[in-house]
Amino acid sequence: MSFDLKIRSGDLVITESELQTVVDSEKLIQDILKICLTTNGANPLNPWYGSYLSRTVVGNPSHTSVLVQVGKSQLNTALNMLMSLQSLQTKSFQTVTADEHISAISEISVIRNKLDPRLFDVRIGAISKGLKPITTKFRVSTI
């Protein structure tokens, strides 16, 4: 089983002086959030990692329908990259559970906030290889 350090609100989670970790579905959700919220090119050691979502939709004056479609496309590209990375993990003989891998993407929703057009609410649904449905959501904003 693989694991990752648990992150909450951008900070590592420490309980009783121990770094907390995530596994299985919780790890998959965190992996999805990390790749979608990391701006492509922000990691100098892996400049290909991340998405262009924030660069594409935030502050862009284009029509909402265009931004939504472009945002969905950017997220789909990032999620496909994550699936490729997960495949490489398995091929490198790293022990990984079925609930830590995406089998299929079931939903990508990008909705512009009607009250504040600087905000975009994103919802991502997927099915793990362990056939467990997962959903996560986040907000992208200029503020």
C-alpha positions as CSV (number, residue, x, y, z in Angstrom):
1,M,0.0,0.0,0.0
2,S,1.3,3.4,-0.8
3,F,0.7,6.5,1.3
4,D,1.1,10.2,1.3
5,L,1.3,12.8,4.0
6,K,-2.1,14.2,5.0
7,I,-2.7,17.8,4.0
8,R,-5.5,19.9,5.3
9,S,-5.9,23.5,4.2
10,G,-2.4,23.5,2.7
11,D,-0.8,22.3,5.9
12,L,0.6,19.0,7.0
13,V,-1.5,17.3,9.7
14,I,0.3,16.4,12.9
15,T,-1.5,14.6,15.7
16,E,0.3,13.9,19.0
17,S,3.7,14.7,17.4
18,E,3.1,12.3,14.5
19,L,2.8,13.2,10.9
20,Q,-0.5,11.8,9.6
21,T,-0.8,9.9,6.3
22,V,-3.5,9.1,3.9
23,V,-4.2,5.8,2.1
24,D,-6.8,4.2,-0.2
25,S,-9.7,6.5,-1.3
26,E,-8.5,9.3,0.9
27,K,-5.1,9.2,-0.9
28,L,-6.8,9.1,-4.3
29,I,-8.9,12.2,-3.4
30,Q,-5.8,14.0,-2.2
31,D,-3.8,13.1,-5.3
32,I,-6.7,14.5,-7.5
33,L,-6.7,17.7,-5.5
34,K,-3.0,18.1,-5.7
35,I,-2.7,17.7,-9.4
36,C,-5.7,19.9,-10.2
37,L,-4.7,22.7,-7.8
38,T,-0.9,22.7,-8.6
39,T,-0.3,25.2,-11.4
40,N,1.5,23.4,-14.3
41,G,5.2,24.3,-14.1
42,A,5.1,25.3,-10.5
43,N,7.2,22.3,-9.5
44,P,10.7,22.9,-11.0
45,L,11.7,19.2,-10.6
46,N,8.5,18.1,-12.4
47,P,7.4,21.0,-14.6
48,W,4.9,18.8,-16.5
49,Y,3.0,18.1,-13.2
50,G,-0.3,20.0,-12.5
51,S,-3.0,21.8,-14.5
52,Y,-3.5,25.0,-16.3
53,L,-6.9,25.5,-14.7
54,S,-6.0,28.6,-12.6
55,R,-4.1,30.2,-15.5
56,T,-6.9,29.5,-17.9
57,V,-10.1,30.6,-16.0
58,V,-9.0,33.0,-13.3
59,G,-9.1,36.6,-14.6
60,N,-10.0,35.6,-18.1
61,P,-12.6,37.9,-19.6
62,S,-14.0,35.2,-22.0
63,H,-17.6,34.2,-21.9
64,T,-18.5,31.8,-19.1
65,S,-19.4,28.9,-21.4
66,V,-16.0,29.1,-23.0
67,L,-14.2,29.2,-19.6
68,V,-16.2,26.2,-18.4
69,Q,-15.4,24.1,-21.4
70,V,-11.7,25.1,-21.3
71,G,-11.6,24.4,-17.5
72,K,-13.1,21.0,-18.0
73,S,-10.6,20.2,-20.7
74,Q,-7.7,21.3,-18.5
75,L,-8.9,19.2,-15.6
76,N,-9.4,16.2,-17.8
77,T,-5.8,16.5,-19.1
78,A,-4.5,16.7,-15.5
79,L,-6.6,13.7,-14.4
80,N,-5.3,11.7,-17.4
81,M,-1.8,12.6,-16.4
82,L,-2.5,11.4,-12.9
83,M,-3.8,8.1,-14.3
84,S,-0.5,7.7,-16.3
85,L,1.5,8.4,-13.2
86,Q,-0.5,5.8,-11.3
87,S,0.2,3.2,-14.0
88,L,3.9,4.0,-13.7
89,Q,3.7,3.4,-10.0
90,T,2.3,-0.1,-10.6
91,K,4.8,-0.9,-13.2
92,S,7.6,0.1,-10.9
93,F,6.4,-2.6,-8.5
94,Q,5.3,-0.1,-5.9
95,T,2.5,-1.7,-3.8
96,V,-0.6,0.3,-4.5
97,T,-4.2,-0.6,-3.6
98,A,-7.0,-0.6,-6.1
99,D,-8.7,2.3,-4.2
100,E,-5.7,4.5,-4.9
101,H,-6.1,4.3,-8.7
102,I,-8.6,6.0,-10.9
103,S,-10.4,3.5,-13.1
104,A,-12.8,6.1,-14.7
105,I,-13.6,9.7,-14.5
106,S,-17.4,10.0,-13.9
107,E,-17.8,13.8,-13.6
108,I,-16.0,17.0,-14.1
109,S,-18.1,20.1,-13.3
110,V,-16.9,23.7,-13.5
111,I,-19.5,26.3,-12.4
112,R,-18.9,30.0,-12.3
113,N,-20.4,31.6,-9.2
114,K,-23.3,33.9,-10.3
115,L,-22.8,36.3,-7.4
116,D,-19.1,36.6,-7.7
117,P,-17.7,35.8,-11.2
118,R,-14.2,35.6,-9.9
119,L,-15.1,32.2,-8.3
120,F,-15.4,28.8,-10.0
121,D,-16.7,25.8,-8.1
122,V,-15.2,22.5,-9.3
123,R,-16.5,19.0,-8.6
124,I,-14.7,15.9,-9.7
125,G,-16.1,12.4,-9.5
126,A,-14.3,9.2,-10.3
127,I,-14.4,5.4,-9.8
128,S,-11.4,3.7,-8.3
129,K,-10.0,0.4,-9.6
130,G,-11.5,-1.0,-6.4
131,L,-14.9,0.1,-7.8
132,K,-15.3,2.7,-5.1
133,P,-16.9,6.0,-6.2
134,I,-15.2,9.1,-4.9
135,T,-16.1,12.8,-5.2
136,T,-14.1,15.9,-4.3
137,K,-14.7,19.6,-4.8
138,F,-12.8,22.8,-4.6
139,R,-13.0,26.4,-5.5
140,V,-10.7,28.3,-7.8
141,S,-10.7,32.1,-7.4
142,T,-8.7,35.3,-8.0
143,I,-9.1,36.3,-4.4
